[in-house]
Amino acid sequence: MTTKAVVPFLVAMMLLTGVCNTLLTKYQDLQCVRDCEDSDPKKHQHFEQPVIQTAQMFIGEMGCWLVVAGFSIYRRYFTKAAPMLQQGYTHVNSTEDDADSEEEGGHLYRSQSAQERASPAIKPLLLNDESRKPLEGWRVILLGLPACCDIAGTTLMNVGLLYVAASIYQMTRGALVLFVGLFSVLFLRRKLYLYQWVSLFVVVTGVGVVGLAGAIAPNPQAKPEPRSLIGASTLLLRTVSDHVKTTTKTPEAVQTIIGVLLIAGAQIFTATQFVLEEWILEQYALEPLKMVGWEGLFGFLVTLIGMIVLHLAIGQTEKGRYGYFDTKEGWREITHYRAIAVSSLLIMVSIGCFNFFGLSVTRTVSATARSTIDTCRTLFIWIVSLGLGWETFKWLQIVGFALLVYGTFLFNDIIRPPIKACIRPRKHEELLPEEPIEHM
């Protein structure tokens, strides 16, 4: 399969597995596990095990070792020349007239790194930079630092997902660009231009609007849409004002606000994880997929120890029973309810696949394409959630999503700043040149 045919396939699979990650996790949260026969739906108890869901993610990341092992076996026993690594120049029998062009092509081939020559499908399996010293021995423990950040961030997001719709969850994760920008300036000594600071403010505003849209309960009685722009604006402001006064006092609205704050706050840990990964990849040579595998291993071990300790300290007490740290109850629910068990398996598989396809895409396509893919992912999650009836359509959510997309695109230089004075020079330092590894 040629490179041109591989890239669209990788993008499609990255989108599919990325959408499945969020939707399957939300599907788990909606499964009733206790008091399911009660006529009052509010008394139904659902699957609420965010710590176990974090462990599921790390098991999926550890699955990347299967791909690493398979590739090593293939390269060692099935081919010596490793033709998959040699996309581009190959020696052919040529005439004297073609000698110069062959010599020039051979020089170009040798000047390229293995990453540049490789097929997009195997780039995550190659060293990020052959000139750096490899990350081996005790230094591998350094990957435990981003793994711990991943534990905190993923667990908080899983708790937040219990209280918000899947689309709001995905949109709120857009706050990540804010913390990545701030931490890159503070710790990696990167420089942000004026328009990038403005874009971060736009992103924060978008997250706030999305959270407000989630807190406002939909009006059960549909009103006719006004035909004029002024009428639409007036109705929107009046509706927002009325609903904010009444619905923000309800438990559902409070839970939604808490969920949005938890998800947005989790991006602090995710941004810290990105910055740590960037620092490690700048210092050492390591295959990106191996980094995911090591982080999965360290993350799972720390999570497992934490689950045992928290269960003994909190989960087995009377107040902690059926709570987030009741590991025994969580295991019972997984083993007794087929939908939860099957979804757990699918989540592990989808996360492992998402890491592989995501790393292949991020090391092949441009920043523009990556941001577009992330936007499509959020849109697909929203559309599927609406189709499944998990949430209702909110116009205010579109406003928040538009602000998020605009701020992110502006920050990543996909669209030009509205003021020419804000345009930065062509030569500039990339914020995260090693490319962050998004794990879910």
Disulfide bonds with the S-S distance in Angstrom:
Cys32-Cys36 2.13
